[in-house]
Amino acid sequence: MTLPLPTPRAARACDLPPRRRVPRRQPALWAVPGPALLLGRVLAAGILAAGVLAAGLPASVAWAHPGALDEYGGHFDERTGLYHYHRPSKDIAARKQEFLEWVRFPIHGIVKGVVASVDGSATIWLHMEYRPAYQELIQQVALPNRDDRKMLVRVDLAHVSPQETAARNPRFEDWFRKKVEYELKQKLLDKPVTVNFDVVGGSLGRLRGMVFLGEDNVNLWMVLNGWSYYVLTDGDNPYDKLFRNAEDIARRDKAGIWEHIR
C-alpha cells in the first residue's frame, strides 16, 4: 500500500527552507565624520584643555605628566631623574641672590648653605636650602659632585690638603687624616657657612673654595692649628699673607703636624 505524500502544513521544521538573512544597513553619509567635523572636534579638545589650565589646575592634573609641581613651579622627571621647571615662581630671581651670588660667571661666586657632611679631611657636602639657587649653581657641576634630590653639592677646601701633608710622614699618616676629619666635623657639621668658590675641573666640574663659619676662615684655621701645610698650587689667594703667618705660628707652636717634625 502506498502512503500519501505529506501536505505543506505537515512538513517538519527541518524541511523548511532557510530563513532569508536581512542585509545590514550601511551608515548614511551624514553619519561619517568628514574633514571639517574632525577639525572641529580637535579644536574643541584644545579649547577644553586651555580652559582647564586657565582655571588654575596644576599641570599634573591638566596633563598626564609624571610628578606633581613643588612650591617653585618645577619637579623631578622620574624618567630622567633630573629637575626642571614648568611654571617658575615669580619671586625666584629675587630670592636666589640670598643664597648664590656670581662674582664672575660662571667660574667664581659666593654660595650659602649648611654643612651636611664631611667627606675625608678636606671636603664637605653643602646643603643649599633654596632649590632655584641650587639649580642655577649645578649647571657648572658634574653629576658625581652633587646630589640633586637632596640639594647637596661637594666643596673641596682650597689651599689646604691634610692628605698630602700627612703623606710626608707615613708613620702616622692614617691617624692624622682621621684626626683632621674629626676636628672638621666638630667644627662644621650642621653649621651654616658661606663659601667663596671657584668652579674647577672642566667637564668634571666641582667647587673649590674658602669656607667661612661666620667671620672665621676655616681653611686658615686648619693651617693655624697645624692640620695642613699651606698649599700654594690652588691659584691666587687673597689671604696669602695671613696663611703664611698662620703656618709660621703653627710651626713655632708645634701644632698638629709640626709636633712630629724636627
C-alpha positions, 0 to 999 in steps of 0.5 A: 500500500502506498502512503500519501505524500505529506501536505505543506502544513505537515512538513517538519521544521527541518524541511523548511527552507532557510530563513532569508538573512536581512542585509545590514544597513550601511551608515548614511553619509551624514553619519561619517565624520568628514574633514571639517567635523574632525577639525572641529572636534580637535579644536574643541579638545584644545579649547577644553584643555586651555580652559582647564589650565586657565582655571588654575589646575596644576599641570599634573592634573591638566596633563598626564605628566609624571610628578606633581609641581613643588612650591617653585613651579618645577619637579623631578622627571622620574624618567630622567631623574633630573629637575626642571621647571614648568611654571617658575615662581615669580619671586625666584630671581629675587630670592636666589641672590640670598643664597648664590651670588656670581662674582664672575660667571660662571667660574667664581661666586659666593654660595650659602648653605649648611654643612651636611657632611664631611667627606675625608679631611678636606671636603664637605657636602653643602646643603643649599636650602633654596632649590632655584639657587641650587639649580642655577649653581649645578649647571657648572657641576658634574653629576658625581659632585652633587646630589640633586634630590637632596640639594647637596653639592661637594666643596673641596677646601682650597689651599689646604690638603691634610692628605698630602701633608700627612703623606710626608710622614707615613708613620702616622699618616692614617691617624692624622687624616682621621684626626683632621676629619674629626676636628672638621666635623666638630667644627662644621657639621650642621653649621651654616657657612658661606663659601667663596668658590671657584668652579674647577675641573672642566667637564668634571666640574666641582667647587673649590673654595674658602669656607667661612663659619661666620667671620672665621676662615676655616681653611686658615684655621686648619693651617693655624692649628697645624692640620695642613701645610699651606698649599700654594698650587690652588691659584691666587689667594687673597689671604696669602699673607695671613696663611703664611703667618698662620703656618709660621705660628703653627710651626713655632707652636708645634701644632698638629703636624709640626709636633712630629717634625724636627 
